[in-house]
């Protein structure tokens, strides 16, 4: 059994050359927002959800990115409303949010 039900990695990479990166879109704040939601909901930690900031996830052209394992589902987001939907639908209810999903090219 997995240690966490879901492990969410949110890209918080900052590029020094000024090129597009997730940090430009407030990724650190978004990660803290999600972590606080998980703590408030009582699902943060073992057997629940772990939310971590990550370095570059390699999806710079897609806007801010996050990925949820073990499902291997990639998302983008614009605001807290999008983050709320990812949190409620995917992390709480286990349903993929298709409108925010980033395609990997590996989907069947």
C-alpha positions in Angstrom: 0.0 0.0 0.0 1.2 3.5 -0.8 2.3 5.8 2.0 0.1 8.6 0.6 -3.2 8.2 -1.3 -2.1 11.1 -3.6 1.2 12.9 -3.9 0.9 16.2 -5.7 4.0 17.9 -7.1 3.5 21.6 -8.1 6.2 23.2 -10.2 7.6 26.3 -8.5 10.7 26.7 -10.8 12.1 30.2 -11.3 14.1 30.8 -14.4 16.9 33.3 -14.0 16.9 34.2 -17.7 13.3 35.6 -17.6 11.8 32.9 -19.8 8.4 31.5 -19.0 8.3 29.4 -15.8 5.7 28.4 -13.3 7.0 30.8 -10.6 5.7 33.6 -12.9 2.2 32.4 -12.3 2.4 32.4 -8.5 3.2 28.7 -8.1 4.6 28.9 -4.6 1.5 30.6 -3.4 -0.6 28.0 -5.2 1.3 25.2 -3.5 0.8 26.8 -0.1 -2.9 27.3 -0.8 -3.3 23.6 -1.7 -1.3 22.5 1.3 -3.4 24.6 3.7 -6.6 23.2 2.2 -5.4 19.7 2.7 -4.5 20.4 6.3 -7.9 22.2 7.0 -9.7 19.2 5.4 -7.7 16.8 7.6 -6.3 14.8 4.6 -2.7 16.0 4.7 -0.2 13.4 5.7 0.2 9.6 5.7 -2.7 7.7 4.1 -3.9 11.0 2.7 -2.4 13.7 0.5 1.1 15.0 0.4 1.7 18.3 -1.5 5.3 19.3 -2.5 6.9 22.0 -4.4 9.0 20.7 -7.2 11.7 22.1 -9.5 11.1 22.2 -13.2 8.6 19.6 -14.4 9.4 20.4 -18.0 6.0 21.7 -19.0 7.0 25.4 -19.2 5.1 26.1 -22.4 1.8 24.9 -20.8 1.7 27.5 -18.1 1.8 26.6 -14.4 1.8 22.8 -14.0 1.3 20.2 -11.3 1.1 16.4 -11.4 -0.7 14.0 -9.1 0.6 10.5 -8.5 0.0 7.6 -8.5 -2.6 8.6 -11.2 0.1 10.4 -13.3 -2.4 13.2 -14.1 -1.0 16.5 -15.2 -2.9 19.8 -14.7 -2.6 23.5 -15.4 -4.5 26.2 -13.5 -5.2 29.9 -13.6 -6.5 30.8 -10.2 -7.7 29.4 -6.8 -11.0 28.4 -8.4 -9.1 26.0 -10.6 -7.1 24.8 -7.7 -10.3 24.3 -5.6 -11.7 22.1 -8.4 -8.5 20.0 -8.6 -8.5 19.6 -4.9 -12.2 18.8 -4.5 -12.7 16.6 -7.6 -9.3 14.8 -7.8 -7.8 14.8 -4.3 -11.1 14.4 -2.4 -13.4 12.6 -4.9 -10.8 10.8 -7.1 -12.2 12.2 -10.4 -10.0 13.7 -13.1 -10.7 17.4 -14.0 -10.7 17.1 -17.8 -10.9 20.8 -18.5 -7.6 21.5 -16.6 -5.8 18.3 -17.7 -2.6 18.6 -19.6 -2.1 15.9 -22.1 1.1 13.8 -22.0 0.8 12.0 -25.3 0.6 8.7 -23.4 -3.1 8.6 -22.9 -5.0 5.8 -24.5 
